[in-house]
Amino acid sequence: MKISNWGLFPWIDAQTVSSKEELIDQLKEKSTLIARGMGRCYGDSSLNDLIWSALQYSEIVEFDDRTGRVTCEAGVTLEKILSVVVPKGWFLPVTPGTKYVSVGGAVASDIHGKNHHNLGGFCQHLFWFKLMLADGKIVTCSSTDNSDLFNATCGGMGLTGCILEASFQLLKIETSYIRQTQLKLPNIDAAIDAFEQMSAVTYSVAWIDCLATGANLGRSVLFLGEHARLDELSDRERQEPLVVDVKPKRSIPFYFPKFALSTWSVKLFNWVYYYGHPAKRESLVHYGPFFYPLDKILHWNRMYGRRGFTQYQCVIPKNCGREGMNAILKELSQSGEGSFLAVLKLLGPEDFLISFPMEGYTLALDIPIKSKNFELMNRLDQIVLRYGGRLYLSKDARMPAEMMRKGYPKLPQFIDIKQKFDPNRQFESLQSKRLGLQ
Ligand SMILES: Cc1cc2nc3c(=O)[nH]c(=O)nc-3n(C[C@H](O)[C@H](O)[C@H](O)COP(=O)(O)OP(=O)(O)OC[C@H]3O[C@@H](n4cnc5c(N)ncnc54)[C@H](O)[C@@H]3O)c2cc1C
């Protein structure tokens, strides 16, 4: 079966098994495989010749609506969890920019949201998870039990074993609405100043015009948000304060042709987006458009055409975040190769062994696949390394092994744990082979 992840690059031929029994058989035969959830990582983290798909295991095992503790199988999506817990006054403690990810994928990538600077990553909120190891044994891991495996599996990209079930704490909400403040900022320095001043706000994210130059370099629209209280809703909204997000009705049915994504179309999009927003606006929005604006259109990745795209997501430590972001945006705007989607967020302190976040600024750029852009990303790598940063494995399809080694200083500890529990290297992905994570 031909398969790819969200970036539509690379495509490979793979065989998929689905049940735990088949998984155990494959492990006994000493096959090499990788777990896969919804395939929402952009690159090759969940690709291999043999894939175990967790999606068959999609039950919520237990949900206590008094305490907000939820236990579910690894193939459950965040969308399904929201549909059950929001009406009872609970929300995900951490959510990425799409709700179509599985709990297994959320743990394996230690996903971060717009609140990482306040609440950390997804794995901070775990009580425990069950992991199937290479010898077929199932172990329960938490920060106190099998803590070495816990620390390596949170953000460990499926390379320590297959996550079967997880239990975590939800966040109490009074309504399913967000009190949003939107601010337009003239350049990247103003954006960073605003992030610093507003760091006590729970959610923050900025869209950046990455083709703007000179005094406008990195002009942005910043979105800040807090969960709205009941007394902040209008009479109409108060009639149904915990309404769940609606299913998307629109879809991109075909791959866009190459010319649709020229520098000019990106420039025009960025211009319209920037000038389409007022200088400042306060509003009440549903959690759907606040957290998941891209989920409104199914298959939006086809916009990048058949060749696909990758997401270049880096983090630069906070002490040189301003300088680093200026350098990256200068390189991007000079290249003329813009990104429709350029998103800046603030991250809090790092956790776990190879989890992506570290205290600093993270920039995510959608970059179409073409040879010129690989050269651009190589140049961006040098800037990221110069400022002591690193790249997010869950978005990556091309990082060189050297970049991984330099960006993740705890990699040797991770490899020791992997070696101990997976001595025959049965959990491997195209990415782990490329990066030499053995
Ligand atoms: C539009 C969009 C926005 C996004 N925004 C964000 C964001 O804001 N923050 C963020 O952190 N990420 C973001 N992501 C990335 C996404 O959250 C992660 O890639 C997530 O891991 C995808 O989950 P998945 O179920 O699709 O897993 P997959 O893509 O299938 O796999 C991702 C990784 O998880 C491993 N894995 C999956 N299931 C299991 C399992 N059961 N056991 C062991 N390992 C497993 C795979 O081996 C692989 O290494 C975004 C992605 C998209 C498409």
The ligand as a MOL file (V3000), in Angstrom:
LIG
                    3D

  0  0  0     0  0            999 V3000
M  V30 BEGIN CTAB
M  V30 COUNTS 53 58 0 0 0
M  V30 BEGIN ATOM
M  V30 1 C -2.3270 20.9060 10.8930 0
M  V30 2 C -1.3880 20.3450 11.9240 0
M  V30 3 C -1.0790 21.1070 13.0290 0
M  V30 4 C -0.2190 20.5920 14.0110 0
M  V30 5 N 0.0740 21.3800 15.0780 0
M  V30 6 C 0.9100 20.9190 16.0370 0
M  V30 7 C 1.1820 21.6850 17.2010 0
M  V30 8 O 0.6840 22.7930 17.3680 0
M  V30 9 N 2.0070 21.1440 18.1400 0
M  V30 10 C 2.5410 19.8930 18.0010 0
M  V30 11 O 3.2680 19.4580 18.9060 0
M  V30 12 N 2.3050 19.1540 16.9060 0
M  V30 13 C 1.4920 19.6230 15.9260 0
M  V30 14 N 1.2240 18.8500 14.8280 0
M  V30 15 C 1.8720 17.5420 14.7170 0
M  V30 16 C 1.0590 16.4190 15.3690 0
M  V30 17 O 0.4450 16.8540 16.5590 0
M  V30 18 C 2.0100 15.2670 15.7450 0
M  V30 19 O 2.7430 14.8670 14.6320 0
M  V30 20 C 1.2840 14.0570 16.3080 0
M  V30 21 O 2.2320 13.1480 16.8030 0
M  V30 22 C 0.4600 13.3360 15.2370 0
M  V30 23 O -0.2550 12.2720 15.8250 0
M  V30 24 P -0.7330 11.0630 14.9180 0
M  V30 25 O -1.7280 10.2600 15.6760 0
M  V30 26 O -1.1570 11.5530 13.5980 0
M  V30 27 O 0.6130 10.2140 14.8230 0
M  V30 28 P 1.4810 9.8200 13.5510 0
M  V30 29 O 1.6810 10.9950 12.6920 0
M  V30 30 O 0.9210 8.6190 12.9200 0
M  V30 31 O 2.8620 9.4410 14.2640 0
M  V30 32 C 3.6470 10.4550 14.8620 0
M  V30 33 C 4.6970 9.7880 15.7650 0
M  V30 34 O 4.0310 9.1190 16.8350 0
M  V30 35 C 4.3910 7.7360 16.8680 0
M  V30 36 N 3.1800 7.0100 17.2930 0
M  V30 37 C 1.9270 7.1590 16.8410 0
M  V30 38 N 1.1030 6.3030 17.4940 0
M  V30 39 C 1.8830 5.5910 18.3640 0
M  V30 40 C 1.6260 4.5510 19.3060 0
M  V30 41 N 0.4000 4.0630 19.5200 0
M  V30 42 N 2.6750 4.0550 20.0030 0
M  V30 43 C 3.9380 4.5500 19.8290 0
M  V30 44 N 4.2250 5.5420 18.9670 0
M  V30 45 C 3.2090 6.0550 18.2410 0
M  V30 46 C 4.8120 7.4020 15.4470 0
M  V30 47 O 5.6780 6.2880 15.4280 0
M  V30 48 C 5.5070 8.7040 15.0410 0
M  V30 49 O 6.8100 8.7040 15.5120 0
M  V30 50 C 0.3520 19.3020 13.8460 0
M  V30 51 C 0.0440 18.5440 12.7300 0
M  V30 52 C -0.8270 19.0500 11.7730 0
M  V30 53 C -1.1660 18.2080 10.5570 0
M  V30 END ATOM
M  V30 BEGIN BOND
M  V30 1 1 1 2
M  V30 2 1 2 3
M  V30 3 2 2 52
M  V30 4 2 3 4
M  V30 5 1 4 5
M  V30 6 1 4 50
M  V30 7 2 5 6
M  V30 8 1 6 7
M  V30 9 1 6 13
M  V30 10 2 7 8
M  V30 11 1 7 9
M  V30 12 1 9 10
M  V30 13 2 10 11
M  V30 14 1 10 12
M  V30 15 2 12 13
M  V30 16 1 13 14
M  V30 17 1 14 15
M  V30 18 1 14 50
M  V30 19 1 15 16
M  V30 20 1 16 17
M  V30 21 1 16 18
M  V30 22 1 18 19
M  V30 23 1 18 20
M  V30 24 1 20 21
M  V30 25 1 20 22
M  V30 26 1 22 23
M  V30 27 1 23 24
M  V30 28 2 24 25
M  V30 29 1 24 26
M  V30 30 1 24 27
M  V30 31 1 27 28
M  V30 32 2 28 29
M  V30 33 1 28 30
M  V30 34 1 28 31
M  V30 35 1 31 32
M  V30 36 1 32 33
M  V30 37 1 33 34
M  V30 38 1 33 48
M  V30 39 1 34 35
M  V30 40 1 35 36
M  V30 41 1 35 46
M  V30 42 1 36 37
M  V30 43 1 36 45
M  V30 44 2 37 38
M  V30 45 1 38 39
M  V30 46 1 39 40
M  V30 47 2 39 45
M  V30 48 1 40 41
M  V30 49 2 40 42
M  V30 50 1 42 43
M  V30 51 2 43 44
M  V30 52 1 44 45
M  V30 53 1 46 47
M  V30 54 1 46 48
M  V30 55 1 48 49
M  V30 56 2 50 51
M  V30 57 1 51 52
M  V30 58 1 52 53
M  V30 END BOND
M  V30 END CTAB
M  END
